[in-house]
Amino acid sequence: MANLRKLGRRADHRDGMLRNQVQSLLEHGKIVTTLTRAKETRRLADKMITLGKRGDLHSRRMAYRFIYKDNIVDKLFVEIAPKYSDRNGGYTRIIKLGPRRGDSSEMVILELV
C-alpha cells in the first residue's frame, strides 16, 4: 500500500479504517465519508473488484487477506464483480455533498457505479 495518504492516523489505524470502509462499500453499495478518505477507499475498492473479476482461487485468497468477512468476499465474487465484467476500471463514483457542519470537511457519497 505504497503512496497512501496518511489521513492523520498511525499506519495500523489507517489500514483498519480503510478496510472497514471498503467492506461497508461492498456490503451496502454506498457510504458517506470525507473526500480524502473516499479517494483512498476508491483505490482499494477498485483493486478488490478487479480481483473479483479475475475469479480464480489466488484472487479469492488475496481478497480474503484484505476483507475479513466471508459473506462480503462471496458477494464480491458472485454478485458485484460479474456486473463489471465489460468495464475496465472506474467501478466507483464520488458525489460531493458540501461541507460538514462541525468542522467544514468536504463530505461525499462514495458509491458503486
C-alpha positions as CSV (number, residue, x, y, z in Angstrom):
1,M,0.0,0.0,0.0
2,A,2.6,2.5,-1.1
3,N,1.9,6.2,-1.7
4,L,-1.2,6.3,0.5
5,R,-2.4,9.5,2.1
6,K,-1.7,9.4,5.8
7,L,-5.1,10.7,6.9
8,G,-3.8,11.8,10.2
9,R,-3.6,8.3,11.6
10,R,-1.0,5.7,12.5
11,A,-0.4,3.1,9.9
12,D,-2.3,0.3,11.7
13,H,-5.3,2.5,12.4
14,R,-5.4,3.9,8.9
15,D,-5.3,0.4,7.3
16,G,-8.1,-0.8,9.6
17,M,-10.2,2.2,8.8
18,L,-9.8,1.8,5.1
19,R,-10.5,-2.0,5.3
20,N,-13.7,-1.2,7.2
21,Q,-14.7,1.4,4.6
22,V,-14.1,-1.0,1.7
23,Q,-16.1,-3.7,3.4
24,S,-19.0,-1.3,4.1
25,L,-18.9,0.0,0.5
26,L,-19.1,-3.6,-0.9
27,E,-21.8,-4.6,1.6
28,H,-24.1,-1.6,1.2
29,G,-23.2,-0.2,-2.2
30,K,-22.5,3.3,-1.0
31,I,-21.1,5.1,2.0
32,V,-20.9,8.7,3.2
33,T,-17.4,9.9,4.2
34,T,-14.9,12.8,3.7
35,L,-13.4,13.5,0.3
36,T,-9.8,12.4,1.2
37,R,-11.0,9.1,2.8
38,A,-13.2,8.4,-0.2
39,K,-10.3,8.8,-2.6
40,E,-8.2,6.3,-0.7
41,T,-11.2,3.9,-0.3
42,R,-11.9,4.1,-4.0
43,R,-8.3,3.0,-4.9
44,L,-8.6,-0.1,-2.7
45,A,-12.2,-0.9,-3.6
46,D,-11.3,-0.9,-7.3
47,K,-8.4,-3.3,-6.6
48,M,-10.8,-5.7,-4.8
49,I,-13.3,-5.6,-7.7
50,T,-10.5,-6.3,-10.1
51,L,-9.6,-9.4,-8.0
52,G,-13.3,-10.4,-8.1
53,K,-13.3,-10.1,-11.9
54,R,-10.3,-12.5,-12.2
55,G,-12.3,-15.0,-10.2
56,D,-9.5,-17.6,-9.6
57,L,-8.5,-19.2,-6.3
58,H,-5.5,-17.0,-5.9
59,S,-7.6,-13.8,-6.4
60,R,-10.1,-15.1,-3.8
61,R,-7.3,-15.7,-1.3
62,M,-5.9,-12.2,-1.9
63,A,-9.3,-10.8,-1.3
64,Y,-9.6,-12.7,2.0
65,R,-6.3,-11.2,3.0
66,F,-7.9,-7.7,2.8
67,I,-11.6,-8.4,3.6
68,Y,-12.2,-10.4,6.7
69,K,-15.9,-11.1,6.3
70,D,-16.6,-14.3,4.3
71,N,-20.1,-13.2,3.2
72,I,-18.7,-9.9,1.7
73,V,-16.0,-11.8,-0.2
74,D,-18.6,-14.2,-1.6
75,K,-20.8,-11.3,-2.6
76,L,-17.8,-9.6,-4.3
77,F,-17.1,-12.7,-6.4
78,V,-20.7,-13.8,-7.1
79,E,-22.7,-10.6,-7.4
80,I,-20.5,-7.5,-7.7
81,A,-17.7,-8.5,-10.0
82,P,-19.8,-10.1,-12.8
83,K,-21.7,-6.8,-13.2
84,Y,-18.4,-5.1,-14.1
85,S,-17.1,-7.8,-16.5
86,D,-17.2,-5.5,-19.5
87,R,-15.8,-2.5,-17.7
88,N,-12.0,-1.6,-17.5
89,G,-11.8,0.2,-14.2
90,G,-13.9,3.1,-12.8
91,Y,-16.2,1.0,-10.6
92,T,-17.0,3.8,-8.1
93,R,-18.2,7.3,-8.3
94,I,-17.8,10.2,-5.8
95,I,-20.7,12.7,-5.4
96,K,-19.9,15.8,-3.4
97,L,-22.4,16.8,-0.7
98,G,-20.8,20.0,0.6
99,P,-19.0,20.9,3.9
100,R,-19.8,19.1,7.2
101,R,-21.4,21.4,9.7
102,G,-19.0,20.7,12.6
103,D,-15.5,21.1,11.0
104,S,-16.3,22.1,7.4
105,S,-14.8,18.9,5.9
106,E,-15.9,18.2,2.4
107,M,-18.4,15.4,2.6
108,V,-19.1,13.0,-0.3
109,I,-21.1,9.9,-1.2
110,L,-18.9,7.1,-2.5
111,E,-20.9,4.5,-4.4
112,L,-20.6,1.7,-6.8
113,V,-21.4,2.6,-10.4
